[in-house]
Amino acid sequence: MKILLLLLFYLIGFADVFGSCYMIKYVFRWKIRKFFLFSAACGTVTFLYRLLPYLFGAGSVSINEYIIAAIYVPLIWLVLTDRSFKSLVVSLSGYVFTLSTGAVMLQPINMLTELIAKNTSSSLLIYLSLLSGSIAAVVFVVFIGRISRSRITEPMSIWNIIFIALLSYVMMSYTMGAFVGETDSGSSIKTVMVMLLVLAFLSVAIVMTIKLTESRYYSTLNSINESYLNAQKDYYEIKQTSDTEIKRIRHDMKNHLICIRELASEQKYDELESYINEISEAVKDADRLIHTGSGIVDAIVNEKAAAAKKAGIRFEWEGTISGLEISAVDSCTLVSNLLDNAIEACSKVDVAKRFISLGFRRSEHYLFMTCENSTVRVVELSGGKPLSTKSDKANHGFGLENVERCIVKYGGELQLTSEEREGQPVFVAQAIIPL
């Protein structure tokens, strides 16, 4: 009997963690690592929690969900997520949702087991009921994940996730408070009906939240597409002008070569050098386009470079982005936000000190994209994030959040630093993305 009870405890722990992780990944759509084996390993926590009192002669202990949650949530956060504060909130929300839905489903299961046992209870029946509630919660979470499945992997906002977790907890509290001690057949039917209504309400609330997230995603996508199309139009206008200039230079090249030959034969080397430099400058001016190796990035960078030039900002670049496979939307979001932030920061600096430097460098396994820009003062960072000096601090930094989300989506990392170089404050954003 004891072995069976310990096995039930192990399965309860496994089901609770598995359901929580599934909720985080497929409903909240938050980035989380593979979790099946992790869930299996976590089942031993509940197993040991029950076993140790027997080994040390302390007798039996019941499951204390608060103690178990205090163990499981940090484990999920540390092992499976990026260990940010938001991921901690998401981990807690996923666990709360799973336990809450399990407790809702536990009410009719408890009534059923009490009726079967003729109003007598035993440890085996109690823990079988707990396991049944946990399994039912997992089934419900999987069901929600299936019906809300979409090709869009946009994560829910942190406030939507908190709302869903609190809603599930409130529904659970109402269900347990309303029907504790009800065991007659009439109240059992009523409890089942209320449970079904609660689950239906939660399902609708979650699906609507997901649809809201998708709607927000499409709205952002349309905005990005519009921005990209405008950038592409400007890019091709510049390219057309550049091509015309290059054709003109190519047409005159025969005459240029004659002049170069004459100057060389007459050993007028100073004039020859000056003439060659003049032609080189003309070619350089004609090819005004920035070539990064990606058509989308070329369009965006050239548009932002033109905007920087209008603002009196010196714009420098080097390297290529070839070999990086990310979506058009993410490329646009990543580059646009970095350069928009840089242009905004530079516009507050004295004209003579304004500069933006964009660089792409690759190693065997990573692409390093670095954007440096001058600032009014050294930017104060907290937890790797800039502290806003704007009055609307809630909205400032949203661009960098979008940049980081894009980078993390591909398994990369965003590193922000700020320092003073030769008396000039500089802000550096470096994206490190696996190839």
C-alpha positions in Angstrom: 0.0 0.0 0.0 2.8 2.4 0.9 4.6 1.8 -2.4 1.3 2.5 -4.3 0.8 5.7 -2.4 4.3 6.8 -3.2 3.8 6.0 -6.8 0.6 8.1 -6.8 2.6 11.0 -5.3 5.2 10.7 -8.1 2.5 10.7 -10.8 0.8 13.7 -9.2 4.0 15.7 -9.3 4.8 14.7 -12.8 1.3 15.6 -14.1 1.3 19.0 -12.3 4.7 20.0 -13.8 3.9 18.7 -17.2 0.6 20.5 -17.4 2.2 23.7 -16.2 5.0 23.5 -18.8 2.5 22.7 -21.6 0.5 25.7 -20.6 3.5 27.9 -20.7 4.7 26.7 -24.1 1.5 26.1 -26.1 -1.0 28.4 -24.5 1.0 31.3 -23.2 3.4 30.7 -26.1 6.4 31.6 -24.0 9.8 30.3 -24.9 10.6 27.2 -22.8 13.0 24.3 -23.4 12.0 20.7 -23.8 10.1 19.7 -20.6 9.0 16.0 -20.7 12.1 14.6 -19.1 12.2 17.5 -16.7 8.6 16.8 -15.7 9.5 13.2 -15.1 12.4 14.2 -12.9 10.3 16.7 -11.0 7.8 13.9 -10.0 10.5 12.7 -7.7 10.2 15.9 -5.6 6.7 15.0 -4.5 7.8 11.3 -4.1 10.7 12.3 -1.8 8.5 14.8 0.0 6.2 11.9 1.0 9.0 9.3 1.5 11.4 11.2 3.8 9.0 11.4 6.8 8.7 7.6 6.7 12.5 7.2 6.5 13.0 9.5 9.5 10.1 8.2 11.5 8.0 11.3 11.3 4.9 9.5 10.1 2.7 10.5 7.2 2.6 14.0 5.6 -0.1 15.3 3.3 0.7 17.3 0.2 1.1 21.0 0.9 0.6 22.7 -2.4 2.3 25.9 -1.3 5.5 24.1 -0.3 5.4 22.1 -3.6 4.8 25.2 -5.6 7.7 26.9 -3.8 9.9 24.1 -5.2 8.5 23.5 -8.6 8.1 27.1 -9.8 11.7 28.1 -9.2 12.9 24.8 -10.8 10.8 25.5 -14.0 12.1 29.0 -14.1 15.8 28.1 -13.5 16.0 25.1 -15.8 13.6 25.7 -18.7 13.3 29.5 -19.2 15.7 32.5 -19.8 15.6 33.3 -16.0 14.2 36.8 -16.5 11.7 38.2 -14.0 8.9 38.0 -16.6 9.7 34.3 -17.1 9.3 33.8 -13.3 5.9 35.4 -13.4 4.9 33.2 -16.4 6.2 30.0 -14.6 4.2 30.9 -11.6 1.1 31.6 -13.7 1.3 28.3 -15.5 1.6 26.4 -12.3 -1.3 28.3 -10.7 -3.5 27.7 -13.7 -2.8 23.9 -13.7 -3.4 23.6 -10.0 -6.6 25.7 -10.1 -8.2 23.8 -13.0 -7.2 20.5 -11.3 -8.9 21.7 -8.1 -12.1 22.6 -10.0 -12.2 19.2 -11.6 -11.4 17.6 -8.2 -14.8 18.5 -6.8 -17.0 16.1 -8.7 -14.3 13.5 -8.5 -14.3 13.8 -4.7 -18.0 13.4 -4.6 -17.9 10.4 -6.9 -15.2 8.6 -4.8 -17.1 9.4 -1.6 -20.3 7.9 -3.0 -18.4 4.8 -4.2 -16.7 4.4 -0.8 -20.1 5.0 1.0 -18.9 8.2 2.7 -15.7 6.6 4.0 -12.3 7.8 3.0 -8.9 6.3 2.9 -5.5 7.6 1.9 -5.6 5.6 -1.3 -8.9 7.1 -2.4 -7.8 10.6 -1.5 -4.6 10.4 -3.5 -6.4 8.7 -6.4 -8.7 11.6 -6.5 -5.8 14.1 -6.5 -4.1 12.2 -9.3 -7.4 12.2 -11.3 -7.7 15.9 -10.8 -4.1 16.5 -12.0 -4.6 14.3 -15.0 -7.9 16.0 -15.8 -6.1 19.4 -15.6 -3.4 18.2 -18.0 -6.1 17.0 -20.5 -7.9 20.3 -20.2 -4.6 22.3 -20.8 -3.7 20.1 -23.8 -7.3 20.6 -25.2 -6.9 24.4 -24.8 -3.5 24.2 -26.5 -5.0 22.2 -29.4 -7.9 24.5 -30.1 -5.8 27.6 -29.9 -3.0 26.3 -32.0 -1.9 28.6 -34.7 1.1 29.2 -37.0 1.7 32.4 -35.1 4.0 32.0 -32.2 3.6 35.5 -30.8 3.7 35.2 -27.0 0.9 36.6 -24.8 1.6 39.8 -23.0 2.6 39.4 -19.4 -0.6 41.1 -18.2 -2.8 38.7 -20.2 -0.9 35.8 -18.6 -1.4 37.1 -15.1 -5.1 37.8 -15.9 -5.7 34.1 -17.0 -3.9 32.8 -13.9 -5.9 35.0 -11.5 -9.1 34.2 -13.3 -8.5 30.4 -12.9 -7.7 30.9 -9.2 -10.9 32.9 -8.6 -13.0 30.3 -10.4 -11.3 27.6 -8.4 -12.0 29.4 -5.1 -15.6 30.0 -6.0 -16.2 26.3 -7.0 -14.5 25.0 -3.8 -16.3 27.4 -1.5 -19.7 26.8 -3.0 -19.8 23.1 -2.9 -17.6 21.8 -0.1 -19.5 19.1 1.8 -22.2 18.6 -0.9 -22.6 14.9 -1.5 -26.2 14.2 -2.4 -27.0 13.4 -6.0 -28.7 16.7 -6.7 -25.8 18.8 -5.6 -23.4 16.5 -7.4 -25.1 17.2 -10.7 -25.1 20.9 -9.8 -21.4 20.7 -9.1 -20.6 19.0 -12.4 -22.7 21.6 -14.2 -20.8 24.5 -12.5 -17.5 22.8 -13.2 -18.3 22.5 -16.9 -19.4 26.2 -17.0 -16.2 27.3 -15.2 -14.1 25.3 -17.7 -16.1 26.6 -20.6 -15.7 30.2 -19.3 -11.9 29.7 -18.9 -11.7 28.2 -22.4 -13.5 31.1 -24.0 -11.4 33.7 -22.0 -8.1 32.0 -23.1 -9.1 31.7 -26.7 -10.3 35.3 -26.9 -7.0 36.4 -25.3 -5.0 34.4 -27.8 -7.1 35.9 -30.7 -6.4 39.4 -29.2 -2.7 38.6 -29.2 -2.9 37.4 -32.8 -4.8 40.6 -33.8 -2.1 42.7 -32.2 0.5 40.7 -34.1 -1.2 41.2 -37.4 -1.6 44.9 -36.7 2.2 45.2 -36.0 2.9 43.1 -39.0 0.9 45.5 -41.2 2.7 48.4 -39.8 6.1 46.7 -40.4 5.1 45.8 -43.9 4.1 49.4 -44.7 7.4 50.6 -43.3 9.3 48.0 -45.3 7.4 48.9 -48.5 8.2 52.6 -48.0 11.9 51.7 -47.3 11.9 49.5 -50.4 10.5 52.3 -52.6 13.2 54.8 -51.4 15.8 52.1 -51.8 15.0 51.5 -55.4 14.9 55.2 -56.1 18.4 55.6 -54.8 19.4 52.5 -56.7 18.1 53.9 -59.9 20.0 57.1 -59.4 23.1 55.2 -58.5 22.8 52.9 -61.6 22.5 56.0 -63.8 25.6 57.5 -62.4 27.6 54.3 -62.8 26.4 53.9 -66.4 27.6 57.5 -67.1 31.0 56.7 -65.6 31.2 53.4 -67.5 30.4 55.3 -70.7 33.3 57.7 -70.1 35.7 55.0 -69.0 37.3 54.7 -72.4 38.2 58.4 -72.3 39.4 58.1 -68.7 41.7 55.2 -69.7 43.2 57.3 -72.5 43.9 60.2 -70.1 45.5 57.8 -67.6 47.7 56.2 -70.3 48.8 59.7 -71.5 49.7 60.9 -68.0 51.6 57.7 -67.3 53.5 57.8 -70.5 54.5 61.5 -69.8 55.5 60.4 -66.2 53.2 63.1 -64.7 52.6 60.9 -61.7 51.2 63.6 -59.4 48.6 64.5 -61.9 47.9 60.8 -62.5 47.4 60.2 -58.9 45.1 63.2 -58.6 43.1 62.1 -61.7 42.7 58.5 -60.4 41.5 59.8 -57.0 39.0 62.0 -58.7 37.6 59.0 -60.7 37.5 56.9 -57.5 35.6 59.6 -55.6 33.1 59.8 -58.5 32.6 56.0 -58.4 32.2 56.1 -54.6 29.7 58.8 -54.8 27.7 57.0 -57.5 27.4 53.8 -55.5 25.6 55.4 -52.5 23.8 52.2 -51.5 24.7 50.1 -48.5 25.0 46.4 -49.3 24.5 44.0 -46.4 23.8 40.8 -48.3 20.0 40.9 -47.5 17.5 42.7 -49.7 15.2 43.5 -46.7 18.0 44.7 -44.5 19.5 46.7 -47.4 16.1 48.5 -47.9 15.8 49.3 -44.1 19.4 50.3 -43.6 19.5 52.6 -46.6 16.3 54.3 -45.5 17.6 54.8 -42.0 20.9 56.0 -43.3 19.1 58.6 -45.4 17.2 59.7 -42.4 20.4 59.9 -40.4 22.0 62.1 -43.1 19.1 64.5 -43.0 19.5 64.8 -39.2 23.2 65.6 -39.6 24.3 62.2 -38.3 27.5 60.6 -39.6 26.5 57.0 -40.6 29.1 54.3 -40.9 28.7 50.6 -41.6 30.8 47.5 -42.4 30.3 43.7 -42.9 27.4 41.6 -44.3 24.5 39.8 -42.8 24.6 36.8 -45.2 24.1 33.4 -43.7 21.5 34.5 -41.1 18.1 32.8 -41.7 15.4 34.9 -39.9 12.0 36.0 -41.1 11.4 39.2 -43.1 9.3 40.6 -40.2 11.9 39.8 -37.6 14.7 41.3 -39.8 12.7 44.5 -40.2 11.9 44.7 -36.5 15.4 44.0 -35.4 17.2 46.5 -37.7 14.5 49.2 -37.7 14.2 49.5 -33.9 18.0 49.5 -33.3 18.5 52.3 -35.9 15.4 54.3 -34.8 16.7 54.3 -31.2 20.1 55.3 -32.4 18.8 58.2 -34.6 16.6 59.4 -31.7 19.5 59.4 -29.3 21.8 61.1 -31.7 19.3 63.9 -32.5 19.9 65.2 -28.9 23.7 65.4 -29.3 25.6 68.4 -30.8 25.7 68.1 -34.6 29.5 67.8 -34.7 29.4 64.8 -32.4 26.5 62.8 -34.0 27.4 59.4 -35.3 26.0 55.9 -35.8 28.1 52.9 -36.6 26.5 49.7 -37.8 28.6 46.6 -38.1 28.1 42.9 -39.0 30.7 40.3 -38.0 30.5 36.6 -38.1 32.3 33.7 -36.5 31.9 30.0 -37.3 28.6 29.7 -35.4 27.4 33.3 -34.6 26.5 36.6 -36.3 27.4 39.7 -34.3 25.4 42.8 -35.2 26.6 45.9 -33.4 25.0 49.3 -33.4 26.9 52.1 -31.7 25.7 55.7 -31.4 26.6 58.9 -29.6 24.5 60.0 -26.7 24.1 63.1 -24.5 25.3 61.3 -21.4 26.4 57.8 -20.4 23.2 55.7 -20.3 22.4 54.2 -16.9 21.6 50.5 -17.1 19.7 48.4 -14.6 19.6 44.6 -15.1 21.1 45.1 -18.6 18.3 47.5 -19.6 18.5 51.3 -19.9 16.7 53.4 -17.3 14.5 55.9 -19.2 14.7 59.6 -18.7 11.4 60.2 -20.4 8.2 61.0 -18.6 6.4 58.0 -20.3 8.7 55.4 -18.9 6.2 52.7 -19.5 6.4 53.1 -23.3 10.1 54.0 -23.6 12.4 51.0 -24.3 9.6 49.2 -26.1 11.7 49.1 -29.3 14.6 47.4 -27.4 12.1 44.9 -26.0 11.0 44.0 -29.5 14.6 43.7 -30.6 15.4 41.4 -27.6 12.2 39.3 -28.3 13.3 38.8 -31.9 16.9 37.8 -30.9 15.8 35.5 -28.1 13.3 33.8 -30.6 16.3 32.6 -32.6 18.3 31.5 -29.5 20.4 34.7 -29.4 21.2 37.4 -26.9 21.1 41.2 -26.7 23.9 42.9 -24.9 23.7 46.6 -24.0 26.5 48.7 -22.8 27.2 52.5 -22.4 30.6 54.1 -21.9 32.6 57.2 -22.5 35.1 57.2 -25.4 37.5 60.1 -25.7 35.1 62.4 -23.8 32.1 61.3 -25.9 29.3 59.1 -24.3 28.5 56.1 -26.5 25.7 53.6 -26.4 26.3 50.1 -27.8 23.7 47.4 -28.6 25.1 44.1 -29.8 22.9 41.3 -31.1 24.5 37.8 -30.9 22.5 35.4 -33.1 23.3 31.7 -33.9 23.8 31.1 -37.6 
